[in-house]
Structures are given as C-alpha cells and as structure tokens.
C-alpha cells in the first residue's frame, strides 16, 4: 500500500467488527499490527478504524521552496502549491491565464475533495480568475452551480490539471 486511499480500499474489504492486519513503518522499522474495525457513524455497513492516516515524503527539488501557510486552514491548497512549483521550475504552466486552484493532493498525484467550495468559487470570481481547477465529482458540480462565467475545470489528478492548463480551449 502506498496511499491513504489504498488503506481505505483494504479496510473496505472487511465488515464492521472484523480486524485488519497492517504493516506500519516508522523510519526503517516495520512491524505488523492488527487493528479492529467498527461501523462508520455515517454508513453502518462501512468499516472504519480509529486512526488518521497521512502520507509522508522527503522530496528534493532543484530550487528552494518556501510556502507561507498563514491563513491556510487545511490541505486544500495542495494542488495550487504543486502547480506553482512547476511554474517556478519550467514556467508557462498558466499560459497567461489567471488560474485559481483547490484540492488536496496525494503523493501519487491524485486530487482529493475539499470543503468550502462555494466560498472558494466566490473568491476566485472576485479575484478575476479565468479558470478554477477543482477536484472532480461533487466539488466540481458544486463549483459549477456558483461559477457564473468562471470556467471550472474538474481534475482527478495533477497530470490532468497540467494537461488542462496546456490546452486551455479544451472543455473539462
């Protein structure tokens, strides 16, 4: 398993109350643990475990990257940060467009749903954005309801976001 989504898929193969065996790595140490599952409070047939999983990576870039997180309350700026890093490394990612973006980004490039879409769409419109990249699915549907003439681009992963910006006339 490499991502939190992989873990969610593994847990979903169980029934609430059934244990799940996990390999946990901390530095170079790996150990196996058995964790019990319980029913999700929202979906009684869906098993969950009482841990919060996050990815960790030590990524080396050819430039120094400093991100000011003041005013950022959660992971929803991940896609925007990643796009800005690529812009700094190779330029011309935005193709001259004023781009707004939101979405949590996984190490494998998947873009995950976020909260506060309506407020973010309104903010992007007020800032004069030409396009707004948002996670595909319900986030994109909600964004389109509040977009007015702001072009919404739904993305499932980082590669799709880069492709959408490389071909700005394409419908997404």
MIZAVEX-8172 format. One record per residue: residue number from 1; chain; x, y, z of N, C-alpha, C in turn. Coordinates in Angstrom, 1 decimal. Layout:
REM MIZAVEX-8172
PT_NUM_A_X_Y_Z_X_Y_Z_X_Y_Z;
...
//
This chain:
REM MIZAVEX-8172
PT_1_A_0.8_-1.2_0.0_0.0_0.0_0.0_0.9_1.2_0.0;
PT_2_A_0.5_2.2_-0.8_1.3_3.4_-0.9_0.5_4.7_-0.4;
PT_3_A_-0.8_4.7_-0.5_-1.5_5.9_-0.2_-2.7_5.7_0.8;
PT_4_A_-3.2_6.7_1.4_-4.3_6.6_2.3_-5.5_5.9_1.6;
PT_5_A_-5.7_6.2_0.3_-6.8_5.6_-0.5_-6.6_4.1_-0.6;
PT_6_A_-5.3_3.6_-0.7_-5.1_2.2_-0.7_-5.5_1.6_0.6;
PT_7_A_-5.2_2.2_1.7_-5.6_1.8_3.1_-7.1_1.7_3.2;
PT_8_A_-7.8_2.8_2.7_-9.3_2.8_2.7_-9.9_1.6_2.0;
PT_9_A_-9.3_1.3_0.8_-9.8_0.2_0.0_-9.6_-1.1_0.7;
PT_10_A_-8.4_-1.3_1.4_-8.2_-2.5_2.2_-9.2_-2.7_3.3;
PT_11_A_-9.4_-1.6_4.0_-10.4_-1.6_5.2_-11.8_-1.9_4.6;
PT_12_A_-12.1_-1.4_3.5_-13.5_-1.6_2.9_-13.7_-3.1_2.5;
PT_13_A_-12.7_-3.9_2.5_-12.9_-5.3_2.2_-13.4_-6.1_3.4;
PT_14_A_-13.4_-5.5_4.5_-13.8_-6.1_5.8_-15.3_-5.7_6.1;
PT_15_A_-15.9_-6.4_7.0_-17.2_-6.0_7.6_-16.9_-5.3_8.9;
PT_16_A_-17.7_-4.4_9.3_-17.5_-3.8_10.7_-17.4_-4.8_11.7;
PT_17_A_-16.4_-4.7_12.6_-16.1_-5.6_13.6_-15.0_-6.6_13.3;
PT_18_A_-14.7_-6.8_12.0_-13.6_-7.7_11.5_-12.3_-6.9_11.6;
PT_19_A_-11.2_-7.6_12.1_-9.9_-7.0_12.2_-9.2_-6.8_10.8;
PT_20_A_-8.3_-6.0_10.8_-7.5_-5.8_9.6_-6.0_-5.8_10.0;
PT_21_A_-5.2_-6.5_9.3_-3.7_-6.6_9.6_-3.0_-5.6_8.7;
PT_22_A_-2.2_-4.8_9.4_-1.4_-3.7_8.7_0.0_-3.8_9.0;
PT_23_A_0.9_-3.4_8.0_2.3_-3.2_8.2_2.5_-1.7_8.4;
PT_24_A_3.2_-1.4_9.5_3.4_0.0_9.8_4.9_0.3_9.8;
PT_25_A_5.3_1.3_9.1_6.7_1.7_9.0_6.9_3.0_9.7;
PT_26_A_7.9_3.0_10.5_8.4_4.2_11.2_9.9_4.3_11.0;
PT_27_A_10.3_5.2_10.1_11.8_5.2_9.7_12.1_3.9_9.0;
PT_28_A_13.1_3.2_9.5_13.5_1.9_8.9_12.8_0.7_9.6;
PT_29_A_12.1_0.9_10.6_11.4_-0.1_11.4_10.0_-0.4_10.8;
PT_30_A_9.8_-1.7_10.5_8.5_-2.1_10.0_7.9_-3.2_11.0;
PT_31_A_6.6_-3.0_11.4_6.0_-4.0_12.2_4.6_-4.3_11.8;
PT_32_A_4.1_-5.4_12.1_2.7_-5.8_11.8_1.8_-5.6_13.0;
PT_33_A_0.7_-5.0_12.8_-0.3_-4.8_13.9_-1.7_-5.2_13.4;
PT_34_A_-2.5_-5.6_14.3_-3.9_-6.0_13.9_-4.8_-4.9_14.6;
PT_35_A_-5.6_-4.3_13.7_-6.5_-3.2_14.2_-7.9_-3.6_14.0;
PT_36_A_-8.7_-3.4_15.0_-10.2_-3.7_14.9_-10.9_-2.6_14.1;
PT_37_A_-12.0_-3.0_13.5_-12.8_-2.1_12.7_-14.1_-1.9_13.5;
PT_38_A_-14.8_-0.8_13.2_-16.1_-0.5_13.7_-16.9_0.1_12.6;
PT_39_A_-18.2_0.1_12.8_-19.1_0.7_11.8_-19.0_2.2_11.7;
PT_40_A_-18.9_2.7_10.6_-18.9_4.2_10.4_-20.2_4.8_11.0;
PT_41_A_-20.1_5.9_11.7_-21.3_6.5_12.2_-22.3_7.0_11.1;
PT_42_A_-21.7_7.3_9.9_-22.5_7.8_8.8_-23.1_6.6_7.9;
PT_43_A_-22.3_5.5_7.8_-22.7_4.4_7.0_-22.5_3.1_7.8;
PT_44_A_-23.5_2.6_8.3_-23.4_1.4_9.3_-22.7_0.2_8.6;
PT_45_A_-22.8_0.0_7.3_-22.2_-1.1_6.7_-20.7_-0.9_6.3;
PT_46_A_-20.2_0.3_6.5_-18.8_0.7_6.1_-17.9_0.6_7.3;
PT_47_A_-16.9_-0.3_7.2_-15.9_-0.4_8.3_-15.0_0.8_8.4;
PT_48_A_-14.6_1.2_9.5_-13.5_2.2_9.7_-12.6_1.8_10.8;
PT_49_A_-11.5_2.4_10.9_-10.6_2.2_12.0_-10.3_3.5_12.7;
PT_50_A_-9.9_3.5_13.9_-9.7_4.7_14.7_-8.4_5.4_14.6;
PT_51_A_-7.9_5.5_13.4_-6.6_6.2_13.1_-6.8_7.2_12.0;
PT_52_A_-5.9_8.2_12.0_-5.9_9.1_10.9_-4.6_8.9_10.2;
PT_53_A_-4.7_8.7_8.9_-3.5_8.3_8.1_-3.1_9.5_7.2;
PT_54_A_-1.8_9.8_7.2_-1.3_10.9_6.4_-0.1_10.3_5.7;
PT_55_A_0.2_10.9_4.5_1.4_10.5_3.8_2.6_11.3_4.2;
PT_56_A_3.8_10.8_4.1_5.0_11.5_4.4_6.0_11.2_3.3;
PT_57_A_6.8_12.2_3.0_7.8_12.0_2.0_8.9_13.1_2.2;
PT_58_A_10.1_12.7_1.8_11.2_13.7_1.8_11.5_13.9_0.3;
PT_59_A_11.0_15.0_-0.2_11.1_15.4_-1.6_12.2_16.4_-1.8;
PT_60_A_13.1_16.1_-2.7_14.2_17.1_-3.0_13.9_17.8_-4.3;
PT_61_A_14.0_19.1_-4.3_13.7_19.9_-5.5_15.0_20.7_-5.9;
PT_62_A_15.1_21.0_-7.2_16.3_21.8_-7.6_16.2_23.2_-7.2;
PT_63_A_15.2_23.6_-6.6_15.0_25.0_-6.1_14.6_25.0_-4.6;
PT_64_A_14.8_26.1_-3.9_14.3_26.2_-2.6_12.9_26.6_-2.6;
PT_65_A_12.1_25.9_-1.8_10.6_26.2_-1.8_10.2_26.6_-0.4;
PT_66_A_9.7_27.7_-0.3_9.1_28.2_1.0_7.7_28.5_0.8;
PT_67_A_6.8_27.9_1.6_5.4_28.1_1.4_4.9_28.8_2.7;
PT_68_A_4.2_29.9_2.6_3.7_30.7_3.7_2.3_30.1_4.0;
PT_69_A_2.1_29.4_5.0_0.8_28.8_5.3_-0.1_29.6_6.2;
PT_70_A_0.3_30.9_6.4_-0.5_31.8_7.2_-1.9_31.9_6.5;
PT_71_A_-3.0_31.7_7.2_-4.3_31.8_6.6_-4.7_30.5_5.9;
PT_72_A_-3.9_29.5_5.8_-4.3_28.3_5.1_-4.8_27.3_6.2;
PT_73_A_-6.0_26.9_6.2_-6.6_26.1_7.2_-6.9_24.7_6.8;
PT_74_A_-5.9_24.0_6.3_-6.2_22.6_5.9_-5.4_22.3_4.6;
PT_75_A_-5.6_21.1_4.0_-4.8_20.7_2.9_-5.3_21.1_1.5;
PT_76_A_-6.3_21.9_1.5_-6.9_22.2_0.2_-6.1_23.1_-0.8;
PT_77_A_-5.0_23.6_-0.3_-4.1_24.4_-1.2_-3.0_23.5_-1.9;
PT_78_A_-3.0_22.2_-1.7_-2.0_21.4_-2.2_-1.9_21.4_-3.7;
PT_79_A_-3.0_21.4_-4.4_-2.9_21.5_-5.9_-2.4_22.8_-6.3;
PT_80_A_-2.8_23.9_-5.7_-2.3_25.2_-6.1_-0.8_25.3_-5.8;
PT_81_A_-0.3_24.8_-4.7_1.1_24.8_-4.4_1.9_24.0_-5.4;
PT_82_A_1.4_22.8_-5.8_2.1_22.0_-6.7_2.2_22.7_-8.1;
PT_83_A_1.1_23.3_-8.5_1.1_24.0_-9.8_2.1_25.1_-9.8;
PT_84_A_2.2_25.8_-8.7_3.1_27.0_-8.6_4.6_26.5_-8.6;
PT_85_A_4.8_25.3_-8.0_6.2_24.8_-8.0_6.6_24.5_-9.5;
PT_86_A_5.7_23.8_-10.2_6.0_23.5_-11.6_6.2_24.8_-12.4;
PT_87_A_5.4_25.8_-12.1_5.5_27.1_-12.8_6.9_27.7_-12.6;
PT_88_A_7.4_27.6_-11.3_8.7_28.1_-11.0_9.8_27.3_-11.7;
PT_89_A_9.6_26.0_-11.8_10.6_25.1_-12.4_10.7_25.2_-13.9;
PT_90_A_9.6_25.3_-14.6_9.6_25.3_-16.0_8.8_26.4_-16.7;
PT_91_A_8.1_27.2_-15.9_7.4_28.3_-16.5_6.2_27.9_-17.4;
PT_92_A_5.4_28.9_-17.7_4.3_28.8_-18.7_3.3_27.8_-18.4;
PT_93_A_3.1_27.4_-17.2_2.1_26.4_-16.8_0.7_27.1_-17.0;
PT_94_A_0.6_28.4_-16.6_-0.7_29.1_-16.6_-1.0_29.6_-18.0;
PT_95_A_-0.1_29.6_-18.9_-0.4_30.0_-20.3_-1.0_31.4_-20.4;
PT_96_A_-0.6_32.3_-19.4_-1.1_33.6_-19.4_-2.4_33.8_-18.7;
PT_97_A_-3.0_32.7_-18.3_-4.4_32.8_-17.6_-4.2_33.1_-16.2;
PT_98_A_-5.2_33.7_-15.6_-5.2_33.9_-14.2_-5.9_32.6_-13.6;
PT_99_A_-5.1_31.7_-13.0_-5.6_30.4_-12.5_-5.8_30.4_-11.0;
PT_100_A_-7.0_29.9_-10.6_-7.2_29.5_-9.2_-7.3_28.0_-9.2;
PT_101_A_-6.9_27.5_-8.0_-7.0_26.0_-7.9_-7.2_25.6_-6.5;
PT_102_A_-7.9_24.5_-6.2_-8.1_24.0_-4.9_-8.1_22.5_-5.0;
PT_103_A_-7.7_21.8_-3.9_-7.7_20.4_-3.9_-6.5_19.8_-3.1;
PT_104_A_-6.8_18.9_-2.2_-5.8_18.2_-1.5_-5.1_17.3_-2.5;
PT_105_A_-3.7_17.2_-2.5_-3.0_16.4_-3.5_-2.2_15.3_-2.7;
PT_106_A_-2.4_14.1_-3.2_-1.7_12.9_-2.7_-0.3_12.8_-3.3;
PT_107_A_0.6_12.0_-2.7_1.9_11.8_-3.3_1.8_11.2_-4.7;
PT_108_A_0.8_10.4_-4.9_0.7_9.8_-6.3_0.1_10.7_-7.3;
PT_109_A_-0.3_12.0_-6.9_-0.8_13.0_-7.8_-2.3_13.1_-7.8;
PT_110_A_-3.0_12.1_-7.1_-4.5_12.2_-7.0_-4.9_13.5_-6.3;
PT_111_A_-6.0_14.1_-6.8_-6.5_15.3_-6.2_-7.8_14.9_-5.5;
PT_112_A_-7.8_15.2_-4.2_-8.9_14.8_-3.3_-9.9_15.9_-3.1;
PT_113_A_-11.1_15.5_-2.8_-12.2_16.6_-2.5_-11.8_17.4_-1.3;
PT_114_A_-12.4_18.6_-1.2_-12.2_19.5_-0.1_-13.5_20.1_0.3;
PT_115_A_-13.5_20.9_1.3_-14.7_21.6_1.8_-14.6_23.1_1.4;
PT_116_A_-15.7_23.8_1.6_-15.8_25.2_1.3_-15.8_25.6_-0.1;
PT_117_A_-16.3_24.8_-1.0_-16.2_25.0_-2.5_-16.9_26.3_-2.9;
PT_118_A_-18.1_26.5_-2.3_-18.9_27.7_-2.7_-18.1_29.0_-2.4;
PT_119_A_-17.5_29.1_-1.2_-16.7_30.2_-0.8_-15.5_30.4_-1.7;
PT_120_A_-14.9_29.3_-2.0_-13.7_29.4_-2.9_-14.0_29.8_-4.3;
PT_121_A_-15.1_29.4_-4.8_-15.6_29.8_-6.2_-15.8_31.3_-6.1;
PT_122_A_-16.5_31.8_-5.1_-16.8_33.2_-5.0_-15.5_34.0_-4.9;
PT_123_A_-14.6_33.5_-4.1_-13.3_34.2_-4.0_-12.5_34.2_-5.3;
PT_124_A_-12.6_33.1_-6.1_-11.9_33.1_-7.4_-12.5_34.0_-8.3;
PT_125_A_-13.9_34.1_-8.3_-14.5_35.1_-9.2_-14.2_36.5_-8.9;
PT_126_A_-14.2_36.8_-7.6_-13.8_38.2_-7.1_-12.4_38.5_-7.4;
PT_127_A_-11.5_37.5_-7.4_-10.1_37.8_-7.8_-9.9_37.9_-9.3;
PT_128_A_-10.9_37.7_-10.1_-10.8_37.8_-11.5_-10.1_36.6_-12.2;
PT_129_A_-10.2_35.5_-11.6_-9.6_34.3_-12.2_-10.3_33.9_-13.5;
PT_130_A_-9.5_33.4_-14.5_-10.0_33.0_-15.8_-10.6_31.5_-15.6;
PT_131_A_-9.9_30.7_-14.9_-10.2_29.3_-14.7_-10.0_28.9_-13.2;
PT_132_A_-10.8_27.9_-12.8_-10.7_27.4_-11.4_-10.6_25.9_-11.5;
PT_133_A_-9.5_25.4_-11.1_-9.3_23.9_-11.1_-9.8_23.4_-9.7;
PT_134_A_-10.7_22.4_-9.8_-11.3_21.8_-8.6_-11.3_20.3_-8.7;
PT_135_A_-11.4_19.6_-7.5_-11.5_18.2_-7.6_-12.8_17.8_-8.4;
PT_136_A_-12.6_16.7_-9.2_-13.8_16.2_-9.9_-14.8_15.6_-9.0;
PT_137_A_-16.0_15.4_-9.5_-17.1_14.9_-8.7_-17.9_16.0_-8.1;
PT_138_A_-18.3_15.7_-6.8_-19.3_16.7_-6.1_-18.7_18.1_-6.0;
PT_139_A_-17.3_18.2_-5.8_-16.7_19.5_-5.7_-16.9_20.3_-7.0;
PT_140_A_-16.7_19.6_-8.2_-16.9_20.3_-9.5_-18.3_20.7_-9.7;
PT_141_A_-19.3_19.8_-9.3_-20.7_20.0_-9.5_-21.1_21.3_-8.7;
PT_142_A_-20.6_21.3_-7.4_-21.0_22.5_-6.6_-20.3_23.8_-7.2;
PT_143_A_-19.1_23.7_-7.6_-18.4_24.8_-8.1_-19.2_25.4_-9.3;
PT_144_A_-19.6_24.5_-10.2_-20.4_25.0_-11.4_-21.7_25.7_-11.0;
PT_145_A_-22.3_25.3_-9.9_-23.5_26.0_-9.5_-23.3_27.4_-9.1;
PT_146_A_-22.1_27.8_-8.7_-21.8_29.1_-8.2_-20.8_29.9_-9.1;
PT_147_A_-20.4_29.3_-10.3_-19.4_29.8_-11.1_-19.7_31.0_-11.9;
PT_148_A_-21.0_31.2_-12.3_-21.3_32.3_-13.2_-20.5_32.0_-14.5;
PT_149_A_-19.7_33.0_-14.9_-18.9_32.8_-16.2_-17.5_32.4_-15.9;
PT_150_A_-17.2_32.0_-14.7_-15.9_31.5_-14.3_-15.8_30.0_-14.9;
PT_151_A_-14.8_29.7_-15.6_-14.6_28.4_-16.2_-14.1_27.4_-15.1;
PT_152_A_-14.9_26.4_-14.9_-14.5_25.4_-13.9_-13.9_24.2_-14.6;
PT_153_A_-12.7_23.8_-14.1_-12.0_22.6_-14.7_-11.9_21.5_-13.6;
PT_154_A_-12.6_20.4_-13.8_-12.6_19.3_-12.9_-11.4_18.4_-13.1;
PT_155_A_-10.7_18.1_-12.1_-9.5_17.3_-12.2_-9.5_16.2_-11.2;
PT_156_A_-9.0_15.0_-11.6_-8.9_13.9_-10.7_-7.4_13.7_-10.2;
PT_157_A_-6.5_14.3_-11.0_-5.1_14.2_-10.6_-4.3_15.3_-11.1;
PT_158_A_-3.0_15.4_-10.7_-2.1_16.5_-11.0_-1.8_16.5_-12.5;
PT_159_A_-1.6_15.4_-13.1_-1.3_15.3_-14.5_-2.4_15.9_-15.3;
PT_160_A_-3.7_15.6_-14.9_-4.8_16.1_-15.6_-4.9_17.6_-15.5;
PT_161_A_-4.5_18.1_-14.4_-4.5_19.6_-14.2_-3.5_20.3_-15.1;
PT_162_A_-2.3_19.7_-15.2_-1.3_20.2_-16.1_-1.8_20.2_-17.6;
PT_163_A_-2.4_19.0_-18.0_-2.9_18.9_-19.3_-4.0_19.9_-19.6;
PT_164_A_-4.9_20.1_-18.7_-6.0_21.0_-18.9_-5.5_22.5_-19.1;
PT_165_A_-4.4_22.8_-18.3_-3.9_24.2_-18.5_-3.0_24.3_-19.8;
PT_166_A_-2.5_23.2_-20.2_-1.7_23.2_-21.5_-2.6_23.3_-22.7;
PT_167_A_-3.9_22.9_-22.6_-4.8_23.0_-23.7_-6.0_23.8_-23.2;
PT_168_A_-5.8_25.2_-23.0_-6.9_26.0_-22.3_-8.2_26.0_-23.1;
PT_169_A_-8.3_25.8_-24.3_-9.5_25.8_-25.0_-10.4_24.6_-24.8;
PT_170_A_-9.8_23.5_-24.3_-10.5_22.3_-24.1_-11.5_22.3_-23.0;
PT_171_A_-12.7_21.8_-23.3_-13.7_21.7_-22.2_-13.3_20.6_-21.2;
PT_172_A_-13.5_20.9_-19.9_-13.3_20.0_-18.9_-14.5_19.8_-18.0;
//
